[in-house]
Amino acid sequence: MKEIATQEVGPSLTVENVSVIYPNGHQALHNASFHLDSGTICALVGVNGSGKSTLFKSIMGFVKPTAGTVRINQLPVGEVLKQHLVAYVPQSEDVDWQFPVSVWDVVMMGRYGAMNFLRIPRAVDKRKVEESLKRVSMWDFRDRQIGELSGGQKKRVFLARALAQGGRVILLDEPFTGVDVKTEQSITTLLRELRESGCIIFVSTHNLGSVPEFCDQVVLINRTVLDYGKTEDVFTAQNLALAFGGALREFQFEQSTIQDHDGRMVRVMSDDERPLVFGKDGHLEYMDRGQHEELLRKRSEEHE
Ligand SMILES: Nc1ncnc2c1ncn2[C@@H]1O[C@H](COP(=O)(O)OP(=O)(O)OP(=O)(O)O)[C@@H](O)[C@H]1O
């Protein structure tokens, strides 16, 4: 297991030896440990049932670990909740879309923590809601009932709620499921801006192909943390085989002409979204489409 290094600058997220056993006796997490510093987009990756939601719930204080600790800025979860440091963008399936609330109401919920018990919005609350809705381009939809939106619009509304709350650690559950490419790009742009402002963006995702494109770091789990760190170090063919076993399609081309002409072996793993291409050493050949095109250009120049 990696040694956990902590820094004083915030926000930081430290999960140390966390174990969760549900009341029915099922152990969902065992000794999970990792640490993230401010200003990062980190993917949480693992098969169905590997404990991703359980880990998120532990960070949000919904589930109490049987052992171990979660700390944000060195503070225990109870204190973190009081300071509203963690914001959550749920999976679509976890929301009751028939609930009779408007887009404006949902985003205002992000301000509840900052209000007194009567929950009467002040000017500052209304301004934050307006700013947040404009930032995700959903201002024109503010009076719509939440159930009357498309999948991508719903995601943006919940992202606006997280912005209105002002959370410094933002947990997103499957943010790209059911959204089109344009919405995916606008969400990604916003997440990058939040990273620049120092937030920790922690994204649970099944879409492995998108991870190298926009995540600096990865936490790989299967009921415990298998590995964590920079994407290029963690997203190796060996680690993904360990985490996903037979759940990924895998192809090997011994005499590949896919991306170079020197006949090196190329290994491709895919979750049927976007393929990941690994070189001979098991490391990713490129991190995003731009780099892939650059690689192709260089190789074709070399062989001219
Ligand atoms: N409330 C609960 N009581 C008992 N067992 C639970 C409970 N919630 C989750 N589990 C079990 O704990 C394990 C981890 O579940 P969890 O929802 O954290 O996985 P996940 O990685 O988020 O899965 P998915 O990718 O399918 O969303 C699963 O085996 C699940 O059945």
The ligand as a Tripos MOL2 file, in Angstrom:
@<TRIPOS>MOLECULE
LIG
   31    33     1     0     0
SMALL
NO_CHARGES

@<TRIPOS>ATOM
      1 N1        -27.4180   -0.4440    1.6360 N.pl3     1 LIG1
      2 C1        -26.7520   -1.5530    1.3120 C.ar      1 LIG1
      3 N2        -26.9070   -2.6700    2.0320 N.ar      1 LIG1
      4 C2        -26.2210   -3.7910    1.7270 C.ar      1 LIG1
      5 N3        -25.3650   -3.9050    0.6910 N.ar      1 LIG1
      6 C3        -25.1830   -2.8230   -0.0790 C.ar      1 LIG1
      7 C4        -25.8680   -1.5960    0.1800 C.ar      1 LIG1
      8 N4        -25.4770   -0.7040   -0.7500 N.ar      1 LIG1
      9 C5        -24.5980   -1.3370   -1.5520 C.ar      1 LIG1
     10 N5        -24.4180   -2.6270   -1.1530 N.ar      1 LIG1
     11 C6        -23.5230   -3.6130   -1.7550 C.3       1 LIG1
     12 O1        -22.1970   -3.1290   -1.6210 O.3       1 LIG1
     13 C7        -21.4410   -3.4070   -2.8110 C.3       1 LIG1
     14 C8        -20.8970   -2.0890   -3.3590 C.3       1 LIG1
     15 O2        -21.9930   -1.3180   -3.8330 O.3       1 LIG1
     16 P1        -21.7930    0.1200   -4.4590 P.3       1 LIG1
     17 O3        -23.1550    0.6400   -4.7810 O.co2     1 LIG1
     18 O4        -20.9260    0.9170   -3.5710 O.co2     1 LIG1
     19 O5        -20.9920   -0.2530   -5.8110 O.3       1 LIG1
     20 P2        -20.6920    0.6260   -7.1110 P.3       1 LIG1
     21 O6        -19.2540    0.4060   -7.4350 O.co2     1 LIG1
     22 O7        -21.1480    2.0250   -6.8980 O.co2     1 LIG1
     23 O8        -21.6000   -0.0870   -8.2060 O.3       1 LIG1
     24 P3        -22.2250    0.4550   -9.6010 P.3       1 LIG1
     25 O9        -21.0600    0.6570  -10.5230 O.co2     1 LIG1
     26 O10       -23.0890   -0.6760  -10.0140 O.co2     1 LIG1
     27 O11       -22.9890    1.7200   -9.2940 O.co2     1 LIG1
     28 C9        -22.3860   -4.1150   -3.7630 C.3       1 LIG1
     29 O12       -22.1280   -5.4990   -3.6790 O.3       1 LIG1
     30 C10       -23.7650   -3.7720   -3.2430 C.3       1 LIG1
     31 O13       -24.6790   -4.8030   -3.4930 O.3       1 LIG1
@<TRIPOS>BOND
     1     1     2 1
     2     2     3 ar
     3     2     7 ar
     4     3     4 ar
     5     4     5 ar
     6     5     6 ar
     7     6     7 ar
     8     6    10 ar
     9     7     8 ar
    10     8     9 ar
    11     9    10 ar
    12    10    11 1
    13    11    12 1
    14    11    30 1
    15    12    13 1
    16    13    14 1
    17    13    28 1
    18    14    15 1
    19    15    16 1
    20    16    17 2
    21    16    18 1
    22    16    19 1
    23    19    20 1
    24    20    21 2
    25    20    22 1
    26    20    23 1
    27    23    24 1
    28    24    25 2
    29    24    26 1
    30    24    27 1
    31    28    29 1
    32    28    30 1
    33    30    31 1
@<TRIPOS>SUBSTRUCTURE
     1 LIG1         1 GROUP 0 **** ****
